[in-house]
Amino acid sequence: MTRRRTVLVTGGTSGIGRAVAARFAAEGAEVFITGRHSDTVERSAKELGVRGVVCDATRPEQVAAVSDRLGAELGTGLDVLVNAAGGLPETAAGSAELPPLEALLTQWQTSLEQNLLSAVLTTASVREKLNRGGSVISIGSIGAERRGGSYGAAKAALAAWSAALSADLGALGVTCNVISAGYVAGTGFFQGQMTDERHQSLVQETHTKRAGTPADIAETAWFLASPGAAHITGQTIHVNGGAFTTR
Ligand SMILES: NC(=O)c1ccc[n+]([C@@H]2O[C@H](COP(=O)([O-])OP(=O)(O)OC[C@H]3O[C@@H](n4cnc5c(N)ncnc54)[C@H](OP(=O)(O)O)[C@@H]3O)[C@@H](O)[C@H]2O)c1
């Protein structure tokens, strides 16, 4: 009998992370999802038929607790880690009253914590549990290539870190890649700020003339964690309908 794969998806309560969790759950994998809010974690876990753990991926003590729980509940180690938690920096309460440089610092620190350090901490916490043949997949962004600001800089750093991680984990038989997503509609990413005009302009930038879907990213993650992708590591895989090309 084939062993069920074990999968941890940070930010698995919404959008891309949720679709990734659903994709692995559909193959019968044992999936854990995380998010910062107990109500959405519990609801999503129930709907997806997976296990939910409340965890802010930027908080070391919470990340360590998730790793401990995986250790206690999984007799088999971890096969796939998908670092999907992240997003645009939310405006911190009271930041309008801060001196400009303090507000700028807060915005950059938040971006780096949300989009880079969340993946760094989570990956470090489960490093010893990763099984040979496993995969670490981090969700990057087209914003790393252009117009990204503090968010794009954080995602560019995520790709640089992931490539170095690949060299570190390669000898253990673990692949490490970034899926750099273009515009993906139907997620909480734009925090209700997406307009019809902006949507149309982002769609027009693609060769496929459509927005990306969470399933586009989930299918790529599933492939990168499959035996057929065992020699793909240290890479940034762009999934954006041609909105950014590597040539
Ligand atoms: N949508 C796009 O166009 C797009 C494009 C390129 C890249 N991306 C990237 O794709 C990833 C997923 O975004 P999405 O579009 O699916 O947005 P989303 O629907 O807002 O999902 C974000 C998920 O991450 C969780 N999360 C956020 N911060 C977290 C933290 N510190 N610790 C744990 N969980 C956290 C959220 O839950 P809680 O808020 O409850 O914690 C939610 O489950 C992000 O890394 C984003 O940067 C998105």
Ligand as a Chemical Component Dictionary entry (heavy atoms), coordinates in Angstrom:
data_LIG
# 
_chem_comp.id                   LIG 
_chem_comp.type                 NON-POLYMER 
_chem_comp.pdbx_formal_charge   0 
_chem_comp.three_letter_code    LIG 
# 
loop_
_chem_comp_atom.comp_id 
_chem_comp_atom.atom_id 
_chem_comp_atom.alt_atom_id 
_chem_comp_atom.type_symbol 
_chem_comp_atom.charge 
_chem_comp_atom.model_Cartn_x 
_chem_comp_atom.model_Cartn_y 
_chem_comp_atom.model_Cartn_z 
_chem_comp_atom.pdbx_ordinal 
LIG N1  N1  N 0  -3.502 36.977 -5.807 1  
LIG C1  C1  C 0  -2.488 37.399 -6.538 2  
LIG O1  O1  O 0  -2.676 38.087 -7.556 3  
LIG C2  C2  C 0  -1.061 37.016 -6.156 4  
LIG C3  C3  C 0  -0.057 37.267 -7.089 5  
LIG C4  C4  C 0  1.252  36.933 -6.795 6  
LIG C5  C5  C 0  1.549  36.334 -5.584 7  
LIG N2  N2  N 1  0.556  36.117 -4.663 8  
LIG C6  C6  C 0  0.954  35.485 -3.398 9  
LIG O2  O2  O 0  0.188  34.328 -3.194 10 
LIG C7  C7  C 0  0.117  34.044 -1.798 11 
LIG C8  C8  C 0  -1.335 33.782 -1.417 12 
LIG O3  O3  O 0  -2.081 34.970 -1.670 13 
LIG P1  P1  P 0  -3.608 34.943 -2.114 14 
LIG O4  O4  O 0  -3.703 35.725 -3.366 15 
LIG O5  O5  O -1 -4.127 33.573 -2.072 16 
LIG O6  O6  O 0  -4.242 35.862 -0.982 17 
LIG P2  P2  P 0  -5.274 35.529 0.197  18 
LIG O7  O7  O 0  -6.524 34.975 -0.366 19 
LIG O8  O8  O 0  -5.339 36.797 0.983  20 
LIG O9  O9  O 0  -4.564 34.390 1.053  21 
LIG C9  C9  C 0  -3.538 34.679 1.960  22 
LIG C10 C10 C 0  -3.516 33.560 2.985  23 
LIG O10 O10 O 0  -2.378 33.716 3.826  24 
LIG C11 C11 C 0  -2.804 33.747 5.187  25 
LIG N3  N3  N 0  -1.814 34.563 5.890  26 
LIG C12 C12 C 0  -1.472 35.847 5.651  27 
LIG N4  N4  N 0  -0.491 36.216 6.490  28 
LIG C13 C13 C 0  -0.215 35.133 7.248  29 
LIG C14 C14 C 0  0.711  34.874 8.296  30 
LIG N5  N5  N 0  1.549  35.817 8.742  31 
LIG N6  N6  N 0  0.741  33.649 8.859  32 
LIG C15 C15 C 0  -0.099 32.676 8.432  33 
LIG N7  N7  N 0  -0.998 32.857 7.449  34 
LIG C16 C16 C 0  -1.047 34.076 6.875  35 
LIG C17 C17 C 0  -4.224 34.299 5.129  36 
LIG O11 O11 O 0  -5.012 33.967 6.250  37 
LIG P3  P3  P 0  -5.131 34.953 7.547  38 
LIG O12 O12 O 0  -5.229 36.341 7.025  39 
LIG O13 O13 O 0  -6.341 34.491 8.261  40 
LIG O14 O14 O 0  -3.882 34.710 8.321  41 
LIG C18 C18 C 0  -4.733 33.544 3.899  42 
LIG O15 O15 O 0  -5.019 32.202 4.225  43 
LIG C19 C19 C 0  0.757  35.237 -1.091 44 
LIG O16 O16 O 0  2.070  34.905 -0.716 45 
LIG C20 C20 C 0  0.750  36.323 -2.150 46 
LIG O17 O17 O 0  1.775  37.255 -1.951 47 
LIG C21 C21 C 0  -0.737 36.429 -4.923 48 
# 
loop_
_chem_comp_bond.comp_id 
_chem_comp_bond.atom_id_1 
_chem_comp_bond.atom_id_2 
_chem_comp_bond.value_order 
_chem_comp_bond.pdbx_ordinal 
LIG N1  C1  SING 1  
LIG C1  O1  DOUB 2  
LIG C1  C2  SING 3  
LIG C2  C3  SING 4  
LIG C2  C21 DOUB 5  
LIG C3  C4  DOUB 6  
LIG C4  C5  SING 7  
LIG C5  N2  DOUB 8  
LIG N2  C6  SING 9  
LIG N2  C21 SING 10 
LIG C6  O2  SING 11 
LIG C6  C20 SING 12 
LIG O2  C7  SING 13 
LIG C7  C8  SING 14 
LIG C7  C19 SING 15 
LIG C8  O3  SING 16 
LIG O3  P1  SING 17 
LIG P1  O4  DOUB 18 
LIG P1  O5  SING 19 
LIG P1  O6  SING 20 
LIG O6  P2  SING 21 
LIG P2  O7  DOUB 22 
LIG P2  O8  SING 23 
LIG P2  O9  SING 24 
LIG O9  C9  SING 25 
LIG C9  C10 SING 26 
LIG C10 O10 SING 27 
LIG C10 C18 SING 28 
LIG O10 C11 SING 29 
LIG C11 N3  SING 30 
LIG C11 C17 SING 31 
LIG N3  C12 SING 32 
LIG N3  C16 SING 33 
LIG C12 N4  DOUB 34 
LIG N4  C13 SING 35 
LIG C13 C14 SING 36 
LIG C13 C16 DOUB 37 
LIG C14 N5  SING 38 
LIG C14 N6  DOUB 39 
LIG N6  C15 SING 40 
LIG C15 N7  DOUB 41 
LIG N7  C16 SING 42 
LIG C17 O11 SING 43 
LIG C17 C18 SING 44 
LIG O11 P3  SING 45 
LIG P3  O12 DOUB 46 
LIG P3  O13 SING 47 
LIG P3  O14 SING 48 
LIG C18 O15 SING 49 
LIG C19 O16 SING 50 
LIG C19 C20 SING 51 
LIG C20 O17 SING 52 
# 
